[in-house]
Amino acid sequence: MVLSDCGTIVDECWRLIPDHYKTVGLGVFAIMPDHFHGIIIIGGSGERPELRPTIGNIIGSFKSAVTNKIHTSGIRDFGWQHLF
């Protein structure tokens, strides 16, 4: 599949998640023309529970990074579905 400019940004930001959250791994994912599916693996059993990221932290950060990069690239016709 050839990704659009938005799809390429989604792909880049998704793959960077483990760089930002050391206890998070990524499973399979699929970028579709108008939506995205991905599996997040949250580990870190040795960490204090209050330091482990929540799914909300991870997805919120991911969506924010994607939105900022897309808007910075000049694409204005982009938005996320509410929630996740």
N, C-alpha and C positions, 0 to 999 in steps of 0.2 A: 504494500500500500504506500502511496506517496502522500505524505502528510502536508496539510496546508501550513501556512506560516503560524497560525494559532496552534495547530497540532504539534508542530515542531517545538514550540515554546512549552506546551504541556508536557511533552516527552522529556525535554531537558530538565524542567523543574521537578518532575516526578522522580527521575533518576538521582536527583540531588538530595532527596529526603534523608537517606541514611547518613549523609555528610552533616546534616544539621541535628539529627537525632540519633545518637550512637547506638541506642538500644532498639532501633527500628530497622526491620528488613522489609524488602518488597517481594511480593509474589508476582504472579502473572498479571498483566494489565493489557487493556485494549483501548486504543483511542479511536473513536468513531467520528463520523462527520459532525454530529451534533451532541455527543456526550462521551463519557469516559467511565471505564470500570477499572478498578485496581484492588489488589489485596495487600493489606498492610499487616506485617507481623510485628507485634510489640513484645519485646523480650525484657531483659533487665531484672530478672528475679533477684539479683544481688544488690540492686540499687534500693535506696530508701524509696518507699512508695510515693512520697510526695515529689520526688524528682523525675518519676516516669511520666512521659508525655501522654496525654489523653488523645483519643481519636479526634476529638474536637480541636485540640491544639495543632495536631499534625495537618488535618485537612484545612483548617482555617489559614494556617501559614502557607500551605501549598496554593490554595485558591488566591490568596493575596499576592503571592509572588508571581503567579501566572498572570493575573489581572494587571499588575504593575508593568510587567515586561511587555505584554500585548499593547497596553495603552502607550507605553514609551516608544514602541515601534511604529506608532501612528495609526494603528487599527482602533477604531472607536466603536464599531458595531460588534461588541462582545459583552456577554454577561453570563453569570452562573445561575443555575436553578437555586432556589432557596433551600437551605438545609443541605444534607448530603446522604 
